[in-house]
Amino acid sequence: MMREYEEIHSVEELEHWKQGTQTLIYVSRENCSVCHALLPKVQELMEDYPSVRFGHLSADDVEEAAGQLTIFSIPAILAFSEGRELYREARFIRIDDLDHFLSKWTASSD
């Protein structure tokens, strides 16, 4: 099974998302084959972390939000807690590294 994500459509929505307790945001572009190949793997992994809010931001649709996050390469994955960025991985994203971070992060909030 793959976990569904919520689309982020504006800078205002992004700001709201960043203020959450445990938020993971996946950033991609339409013409990025790596982005499209990686997303299902991230969705599958996120099945194990139901407490983490999971969002998707298209850098094509909301360019100013990608700029605000200072994203220079995609795909990118960022984790936020109450406005603080706690994790960032871009271009070469390793699922096991993300899994390791998520398992420590979610365990520490119990």
trRosetta pair geometry for C-beta under 8 A, 3 or more apart (Angstrom, degrees):
i j d omega theta_ij theta_ji phi_ij phi_ji
1 44 7.4 139 87 -123 45 69
1 47 5.6 118 90 -109 97 143
2 40 5.9 -63 -112 -150 144 74
2 43 3.8 34 -170 127 100 122
2 44 5.4 -51 -105 -69 76 64
2 47 7.0 -106 -131 -53 24 113
3 43 5.0 -163 51 -169 68 72
3 44 7.5 175 7 -80 82 15
3 46 4.2 -106 49 96 144 105
3 47 4.9 -170 -41 -71 104 61
3 50 7.8 -164 -116 -98 136 67
3 54 6.1 70 124 50 126 163
4 43 7.5 31 -78 -145 20 116
4 54 7.9 144 102 85 42 121
5 26 6.6 -65 -127 31 164 120
5 43 6.8 -102 -31 -101 102 96
5 46 7.6 61 -77 74 91 170
5 54 4.7 -97 -115 126 83 96
5 55 5.7 126 -180 -133 101 18
5 56 4.4 91 117 -24 139 103
6 53 7.5 -30 23 180 125 92
6 54 7.0 128 13 88 79 59
6 55 5.0 -42 69 -108 84 78
6 56 7.2 177 80 20 35 77
7 55 7.3 112 -128 -161 7 83
7 56 5.6 -38 -105 70 55 94
7 57 7.8 121 -163 -90 57 39
7 58 7.6 -8 -149 -8 101 99
8 13 4.8 178 -156 114 78 121
8 14 5.4 82 174 -76 135 73
8 17 6.0 -47 -105 -27 130 151
8 25 6.8 -5 -10 -136 149 115
8 55 5.0 57 -38 171 109 128
8 56 6.7 -171 10 81 85 40
8 57 4.5 -29 60 -88 118 86
8 62 6.7 -75 113 18 86 163
8 65 7.0 -177 126 169 118 167
9 13 5.6 74 47 9 65 154
9 61 7.0 -63 -136 137 61 127
9 62 6.5 168 -175 -65 27 127
10 13 4.7 103 55 5 78 99
10 14 7.0 -134 100 -5 45 86
10 62 6.2 -158 -100 -120 22 124
10 65 7.1 150 159 -56 23 127
11 14 5.4 -52 -151 35 35 116
11 15 6.5 39 150 -23 66 101
11 62 6.9 171 -52 -172 61 112
11 64 5.5 -47 -63 105 123 110
11 65 4.9 -164 -92 -80 65 85
11 68 6.1 104 -133 -13 107 154
12 15 5.7 -50 -151 31 32 112
12 16 6.7 33 150 -18 62 104
13 16 5.6 -55 -153 36 35 114
13 17 6.3 38 150 -22 68 105
14 17 5.6 -54 -150 35 33 114
14 18 6.4 35 154 -24 66 104
14 25 7.6 54 -136 -122 87 158
14 57 6.7 46 -96 -102 110 138
14 62 7.2 159 -41 150 125 147
14 65 4.6 154 -35 -143 156 121
14 68 7.0 128 105 75 150 137
14 69 7.6 -109 -176 -50 141 110
15 18 5.8 -52 -149 30 31 113
15 19 7.0 30 153 -21 61 105
16 19 6.1 -61 -161 29 32 112
16 20 7.8 50 144 -40 60 89
17 20 6.0 -35 -170 -5 43 116
17 23 5.3 148 170 -167 82 152
17 25 6.4 88 138 -74 142 121
17 53 7.1 -153 -149 114 86 131
17 55 5.6 -44 -137 -1 146 162
17 80 7.1 100 129 54 78 139
18 23 6.7 -138 -108 71 26 149
18 80 4.5 -91 -145 174 63 167
18 83 5.4 63 136 -111 99 46
18 85 7.9 -39 -146 -68 108 74
19 80 7.8 -11 -26 137 17 128
19 82 6.2 17 -162 -139 52 40
19 83 5.4 16 -101 -57 61 83
20 23 4.1 102 65 -48 123 118
20 53 5.3 -49 157 30 165 143
20 80 6.8 92 56 95 82 102
20 81 7.5 -72 99 -124 61 42
20 82 7.5 -104 91 -63 22 43
21 81 5.9 7 -179 -144 39 83
21 82 6.5 21 -107 -47 46 85
21 109 7.2 116 157 -151 114 146
22 51 6.1 38 66 127 145 88
22 52 4.6 -89 134 -113 111 71
22 53 6.5 139 92 13 65 78
22 79 7.5 -19 -162 -167 66 101
22 81 5.9 1 -87 -97 51 94
22 105 6.8 135 -133 145 116 114
22 106 6.9 74 -149 -95 159 76
22 109 6.4 -103 -57 -12 130 171
23 52 7.0 158 -100 -172 17 77
23 53 4.7 -23 -109 68 73 105
23 55 6.8 1 -171 8 99 113
23 79 6.8 154 84 -156 53 54
23 80 4.6 -16 65 60 107 92
23 81 7.2 171 21 -77 80 45
24 46 7.1 -153 70 -107 145 116
24 49 7.9 63 -7 104 142 140
24 52 5.3 37 -7 157 110 123
24 53 7.1 171 25 83 66 52
24 54 5.3 -10 67 -110 101 66
24 55 7.2 169 88 29 52 68
24 77 6.6 -6 -172 -171 96 97
24 78 7.4 163 -153 85 50 43
24 79 5.1 -20 -99 -100 72 80
24 102 7.6 -8 -73 -99 143 112
25 55 4.8 -19 -110 74 75 100
25 56 7.4 158 -161 -93 64 18
25 57 5.7 21 -180 -6 112 114
25 77 7.2 162 82 -153 50 49
25 78 5.0 -12 57 61 98 91
25 79 7.8 178 17 -82 71 32
25 80 7.2 23 -5 0 110 108
26 39 6.5 113 156 -117 151 84
26 42 5.7 127 -94 117 140 162
26 54 7.6 18 -8 -174 106 84
26 55 7.1 -172 24 97 71 48
26 56 5.0 -24 68 -108 97 71
26 57 7.2 171 83 25 46 70
26 75 6.7 -12 -172 -174 86 116
26 76 7.6 156 -159 84 42 50
26 77 5.6 -13 -104 -102 65 80
27 56 7.8 154 -86 -162 32 54
27 57 4.8 -21 -105 71 78 101
27 58 7.9 154 -154 -100 60 13
27 59 5.6 66 178 -50 100 101
27 66 6.1 129 -162 -111 135 96
27 69 7.1 -163 -66 81 156 156
27 71 5.6 -82 111 -123 160 167
27 74 5.8 -108 114 -121 91 107
27 75 6.4 155 80 -162 60 63
27 76 4.2 -6 54 59 113 96
27 77 7.5 -162 18 -73 77 33
27 78 7.2 33 -13 2 114 104
28 32 5.7 -145 -170 60 86 133
28 35 3.4 123 -144 -165 114 135
28 36 7.4 122 -175 -54 146 54
28 39 6.7 -35 -49 -67 156 118
28 56 7.1 -25 19 -163 105 99
28 57 7.8 144 23 80 59 55
28 58 6.4 -36 74 -114 73 59
28 59 6.8 -147 95 4 22 95
28 74 5.7 135 -126 174 39 127
28 75 5.0 -15 -94 -110 83 94
29 32 4.4 96 61 -17 88 115
29 35 6.1 163 41 -11 58 161
29 58 6.9 99 -114 -165 36 73
29 59 5.0 -48 -77 56 85 106
29 60 5.2 105 -144 -39 76 99
29 74 5.5 119 -8 79 98 157
30 58 6.9 39 -49 -157 79 119
30 60 5.0 -10 -8 -9 102 159
32 35 3.6 62 99 3 117 117
32 36 6.7 158 93 -12 67 82
32 74 5.7 -76 -102 105 167 114
32 75 6.6 151 132 -56 145 78
33 36 5.7 -57 -150 39 36 109
33 37 6.2 34 153 -18 69 108
34 37 5.7 -58 -145 40 31 110
34 38 6.0 23 159 -16 67 113
34 74 8.0 152 79 118 109 71
34 75 6.1 -139 114 -8 96 100
34 91 7.9 21 119 -156 157 50
35 38 6.2 -64 -144 40 23 104
35 39 6.4 35 160 -37 62 104
35 74 5.9 2 -76 143 120 107
35 75 4.3 140 -105 -69 77 106
36 39 6.1 -39 -142 14 27 116
37 40 7.6 -65 -178 28 31 98
37 41 7.7 18 141 -7 62 114
38 41 5.5 -66 -161 40 49 113
38 42 6.1 44 148 -20 81 105
38 75 5.4 -135 62 28 144 157
38 93 6.1 78 -155 62 148 124
39 42 5.7 -57 -147 37 34 109
39 43 6.2 36 155 -21 68 105
39 56 7.7 35 -135 -114 121 127
39 75 7.6 -165 -60 -115 78 154
40 43 5.4 -51 -143 37 35 115
40 44 6.3 40 155 -23 66 103
41 44 5.7 -50 -149 33 30 113
41 45 6.5 31 151 -17 62 105
41 95 5.4 -90 153 -87 121 137
42 45 5.6 -54 -149 38 34 112
42 46 6.2 36 153 -24 66 107
42 77 6.9 -169 -121 -95 140 133
42 93 7.9 -5 -72 128 114 144
42 95 7.3 -143 -81 -113 59 95
42 98 7.2 -48 -118 128 87 165
43 46 5.7 -54 -146 34 30 113
43 47 7.5 52 149 -36 57 87
43 54 7.9 117 -115 160 62 149
44 47 5.9 -33 -171 0 38 116
45 48 6.2 -54 -178 26 49 109
45 49 7.4 9 140 8 73 110
45 95 5.9 -164 -62 -162 143 103
45 98 6.5 61 143 104 163 119
45 99 5.8 -116 -150 -82 124 93
45 102 7.4 134 154 26 111 159
46 49 5.6 -73 -149 53 51 96
46 52 6.9 -113 -145 77 91 113
46 54 4.9 55 -159 -94 150 152
47 50 7.6 0 -174 -62 35 81
48 99 7.7 32 67 -135 145 95
48 102 7.6 104 93 118 105 135
49 52 4.4 5 142 17 114 117
49 54 8.0 118 91 -60 102 115
49 102 5.1 -76 -75 175 152 128
49 106 5.7 -148 -135 -56 100 151
51 106 5.8 127 61 -138 124 113
51 109 7.5 -174 131 87 143 131
52 79 7.9 -46 -153 -132 128 106
52 102 6.7 -69 -31 -144 159 107
52 105 7.7 57 -87 105 126 124
52 106 6.5 -85 -46 -81 106 113
57 61 8.0 -143 -178 63 59 101
57 62 5.9 -78 -167 58 95 127
57 65 5.9 -119 -164 112 135 135
57 66 6.9 167 133 -70 122 82
58 61 4.0 58 84 15 115 107
58 62 6.4 108 71 16 67 85
59 62 7.1 -76 -124 67 26 66
59 63 6.3 61 174 -106 64 56
59 65 7.8 -135 -115 76 56 87
59 66 3.9 57 -128 -72 93 154
59 71 6.7 -118 -101 90 131 137
59 74 6.0 -124 -1 -69 147 149
60 63 7.1 -3 -150 -65 17 86
62 65 4.0 8 139 19 113 122
62 66 6.7 132 100 -18 75 85
63 66 5.7 -56 -153 37 38 111
63 67 6.3 40 150 -20 69 106
64 67 5.3 -51 -148 37 36 117
64 68 6.2 43 151 -25 66 102
65 68 5.5 -48 -146 32 34 114
65 69 6.5 26 154 -12 64 105
66 69 5.9 -60 -151 42 31 107
66 71 4.8 -77 -170 48 83 121
67 70 7.3 26 -180 -77 37 39
67 71 7.7 -87 -72 36 21 79
69 76 7.6 151 127 112 134 149
69 78 6.5 -125 -161 -27 130 163
71 74 6.5 50 160 -71 122 85
71 76 4.9 -122 -136 -1 120 164
71 90 6.7 170 -148 -109 85 139
72 90 7.3 92 59 138 70 162
73 76 7.0 128 90 -64 57 102
73 90 4.8 119 78 149 89 120
73 91 4.3 -2 129 -59 131 108
74 90 6.7 -63 -95 -156 27 97
74 91 7.2 75 74 -76 12 59
75 90 7.1 -160 101 -145 42 59
75 91 7.3 152 49 -83 52 21
75 93 6.2 -56 85 -8 106 136
76 88 7.0 -13 -171 -164 102 83
76 89 7.0 166 -153 87 56 48
76 90 4.1 -11 -104 -103 88 93
76 91 7.7 12 -77 -25 71 52
76 93 8.0 165 -121 -66 24 125
77 87 7.3 -25 118 121 91 104
77 88 7.3 165 86 -147 56 38
77 89 5.0 0 53 56 98 94
77 90 7.6 -171 22 -75 59 52
77 93 5.9 91 3 -127 120 140
77 98 6.4 -1 104 -111 161 128
78 85 6.0 -51 -168 -139 109 105
78 87 6.6 160 -154 88 40 67
78 88 5.1 4 -107 -103 80 77
79 85 7.2 110 75 -161 52 59
79 86 4.9 -57 99 65 102 95
79 87 3.8 32 29 42 114 107
79 88 7.8 -134 23 -58 70 49
79 101 7.0 -170 -4 141 155 130
79 102 7.9 -168 -94 -87 147 75
79 105 6.9 -69 168 -122 155 168
80 83 6.7 14 -176 -102 114 4
80 84 6.5 151 -154 74 71 40
80 85 5.7 -41 -96 -97 79 50
80 86 6.7 152 -110 8 23 88
81 84 5.7 -23 66 60 73 93
81 86 5.6 30 8 -25 103 133
85 88 6.2 18 169 -48 123 109
86 105 7.0 117 123 -116 145 127
87 98 7.9 113 160 -125 143 69
87 101 5.2 91 -112 179 148 152
87 105 7.6 -71 -29 -65 134 145
89 92 7.9 -93 176 84 96 52
89 93 4.8 105 129 -115 121 86
89 94 7.5 -113 -164 29 148 66
89 97 6.9 135 -96 101 151 127
89 98 6.6 -103 23 -76 154 96
90 93 7.2 -17 -125 -63 8 95
93 97 7.7 -136 -173 60 58 114
93 98 6.6 28 177 -43 100 125
94 97 4.1 73 81 6 106 110
94 98 6.8 178 91 -9 55 84
95 98 5.6 -56 -150 39 35 113
95 99 6.1 39 152 -23 68 106
96 99 5.3 -48 -143 36 35 116
96 100 6.3 42 154 -24 65 102
97 100 5.6 -51 -150 33 31 114
97 101 6.5 32 152 -17 63 104
98 101 5.8 -54 -150 37 32 111
98 102 6.2 28 154 -17 66 109
99 102 5.8 -57 -144 40 29 109
99 103 6.2 27 159 -20 65 107
100 103 6.1 -56 -145 34 25 108
100 104 6.6 19 158 -11 61 108
101 104 6.2 -66 -154 41 28 105
101 105 5.8 25 155 -20 67 116
102 105 5.5 -57 -138 40 29 113
102 106 6.0 19 167 -12 67 110
103 106 6.4 -55 -137 41 24 101
103 107 6.1 25 160 -20 60 113
104 107 5.9 -61 -145 38 26 111
104 108 6.3 24 159 -21 64 110
105 108 6.1 -60 -150 32 25 108
105 109 7.0 12 156 -13 60 110
106 109 6.0 -62 -151 36 35 107
106 110 7.3 52 151 -42 63 94
107 110 6.1 -40 -161 2 38 116
